[in-house]
Amino acid sequence: MKILIVEDEPAIVAFLKQGLEEEGFTVETASEGSTGLEMALTGTYASGCQWSGNMQGVHL
């Protein structure tokens, strides 16, 4: 299963990515909301998490 994480804090991305990969997920990341939105619209993901400053998760 593929998960999309959109987050601008590298430490948070690393923490989430490592944990999800250890559980067997494929993880892709974006550091900006606009990039994450483009990825979400063009990819197939089981879930998306977004906390980036330039776009709130509810908007994504």
C-alpha positions in Angstrom: 0.0 0.0 0.0 1.3 3.5 -0.9 1.1 6.4 1.5 1.6 10.1 0.7 3.0 12.4 3.4 3.0 16.1 2.8 5.0 17.8 5.5 7.6 20.6 5.6 9.5 19.5 8.7 12.2 17.0 7.7 12.4 15.4 11.2 8.7 14.7 11.2 8.9 13.3 7.6 11.8 11.0 8.6 10.0 9.8 11.7 6.7 9.0 9.9 8.4 7.5 6.8 10.6 5.2 8.8 7.7 3.9 10.9 5.4 3.4 8.0 8.1 1.6 5.9 8.9 -0.6 8.9 5.2 -1.7 8.8 5.5 -2.5 5.1 4.1 0.6 3.4 5.6 2.3 0.4 5.9 6.0 1.3 6.2 9.1 -1.0 6.7 12.6 0.4 6.3 16.2 -0.6 7.5 19.2 1.4 4.9 21.7 0.0 1.2 21.5 -0.1 1.0 22.4 -3.8 3.4 19.6 -4.7 1.5 17.2 -2.5 -1.8 18.1 -4.1 -0.4 17.4 -7.6 1.0 14.1 -6.4 -2.3 13.2 -4.8 -4.3 14.0 -7.9 -1.9 12.0 -10.2 -1.0 9.1 -8.0 -2.8 6.3 -6.2 -2.5 6.5 -2.4 -4.1 4.7 0.4 -3.9 7.8 2.6 -2.5 11.3 2.8 -1.2 13.3 5.7 -0.6 17.0 5.5 0.7 19.6 8.0 2.6 21.9 5.7 2.5 25.6 6.4 1.4 26.9 3.0 -1.7 24.7 2.7 -3.7 23.1 5.5 -4.6 19.5 5.3 -8.3 20.3 5.0 -7.5 22.1 1.8 -5.5 19.2 0.4 
